[in-house]
Amino acid sequence: MVEFKVVVNDEKGGKSYPISVSGHHANSLIGKKLGDEVDGIFVSLPGYKLQITGGTDKDGFPLRQDIPGTGRRRLLLSYSIGYKPSENGKRKKKSVRGNTIGQDVVQINMKVTKSSGKPIDQLITSEKKEEGAKKEEATK
């Protein structure tokens, strides 16, 4: 079963929110590409529209927009996603991952493109309360 850590950035509020996504919602994110817009229901934010902006795989390699597929590639990079050199003009071969979300991806970065009536804070805290109640019932 796939599990993602989704970081949702709310540009209006200036905050980022980490959300764990698993189960069928996580499976629905597989195959999406960077730049795609998804419904917020997949990350427990109904009424929101989110755009995928980036992510990392299980080993920490970043997703890049210009590489198709889910595989990892070694590229000669200057200043760009995946490499920040200490000197101008310096280049280095680095590993990066393609632009499609696959099973090896652990973190997905998203930004809010369309918001809902309820703030994200309220939706996340109510979700945590529901999970806590379910855990208490399971232990009884």
C-alpha positions in Angstrom: 0.0 0.0 0.0 1.3 3.4 -1.0 1.6 6.2 1.5 2.6 9.8 0.8 3.5 12.8 2.9 1.8 15.7 1.2 2.9 19.3 2.0 0.2 21.8 1.1 1.3 25.4 0.7 -1.3 28.1 1.2 0.2 31.2 -0.4 -2.5 33.5 0.9 -2.0 32.5 4.5 1.7 32.0 4.1 1.7 28.6 5.8 2.5 25.0 4.8 0.6 22.0 6.2 1.9 18.4 6.2 -0.8 15.8 5.6 -0.4 12.0 5.5 -2.2 10.3 2.6 -2.7 6.6 2.3 -5.2 4.1 0.9 -7.2 4.7 -2.2 -6.6 8.4 -2.0 -2.8 7.8 -2.4 -3.4 5.3 -5.2 -5.4 8.0 -7.1 -2.3 10.3 -7.0 -0.1 7.7 -8.8 0.4 8.6 -12.4 -0.2 12.3 -11.9 2.5 14.7 -13.2 4.1 17.9 -11.9 1.8 20.8 -12.8 -1.4 18.7 -12.8 -4.3 20.1 -10.8 -6.0 17.7 -8.4 -9.1 17.8 -6.2 -8.5 18.5 -2.6 -10.6 15.5 -1.5 -7.6 13.3 -2.2 -5.7 15.0 0.7 -8.7 15.5 3.0 -9.3 19.1 1.9 -12.8 19.0 0.2 -13.6 22.1 -1.8 -10.0 22.9 -2.6 -8.1 22.6 -5.9 -4.4 21.8 -5.6 -1.5 22.0 -8.1 1.4 19.5 -7.8 4.6 21.5 -7.7 7.3 19.0 -6.7 8.3 16.1 -4.5 11.1 13.7 -3.6 11.5 9.9 -3.7 12.4 7.5 -1.0 16.1 8.4 -1.3 15.6 12.1 -1.3 16.1 12.7 -5.1 13.8 15.6 -6.4 11.2 15.3 -9.1 12.0 17.4 -12.2 9.4 18.9 -14.6 11.5 18.4 -17.8 12.2 14.6 -17.4 9.3 12.3 -18.5 8.4 9.2 -16.6 8.9 7.9 -13.1 12.5 6.7 -13.5 15.7 8.1 -12.0 18.3 9.7 -14.3 21.8 11.1 -13.9 22.1 14.6 -15.5 24.9 17.1 -15.9 23.4 20.0 -14.0 24.3 23.6 -13.4 22.2 25.9 -11.2 18.7 24.3 -11.3 16.4 21.9 -9.4 18.5 19.2 -7.8 21.8 21.1 -7.6 22.9 24.5 -6.2 26.6 25.0 -6.9 28.8 27.1 -4.7 30.5 28.8 -7.7 29.2 30.3 -10.9 29.5 28.1 -13.9 30.2 24.9 -11.9 28.4 21.8 -13.2 28.0 18.3 -11.7 26.3 15.0 -12.5 23.4 14.5 -10.2 20.6 12.0 -9.9 17.0 13.3 -10.3 13.6 11.6 -10.8 11.1 12.1 -13.6 8.0 14.2 -13.5 5.4 11.4 -12.9 4.4 10.3 -9.4 5.2 6.6 -8.8 5.4 4.2 -6.0 8.9 5.3 -5.0 7.8 8.9 -4.3 7.5 9.7 -0.6 6.8 13.4 -0.4 4.6 15.5 -2.7 4.5 19.3 -2.7 1.3 21.1 -3.6 0.0 24.6 -3.7 -3.6 25.9 -3.3 -5.0 27.2 -6.5 -8.7 27.4 -5.5 -9.7 27.6 -1.8 -12.9 26.7 -0.1 -15.1 28.4 2.5 -13.4 26.6 5.4 -9.7 27.4 6.3 -7.2 24.5 6.0 -6.5 24.7 9.8 -10.1 23.7 10.7 -10.2 20.9 8.1 -6.9 19.4 9.4 -7.7 19.6 13.1 -11.2 18.0 12.6 -9.5 15.2 10.7 -7.0 14.6 13.5 -9.9 14.5 16.0 -11.8 11.9 14.0 -8.6 9.7 13.7 -8.1 10.0 17.4 -11.7 8.9 18.1 -11.3 5.9 15.8 -8.1 4.8 17.5 -9.8 5.0 20.9 -12.7 2.9 19.7 -10.4 0.3 18.3 -8.5 -0.1 21.6 -11.8 -0.6 23.6 
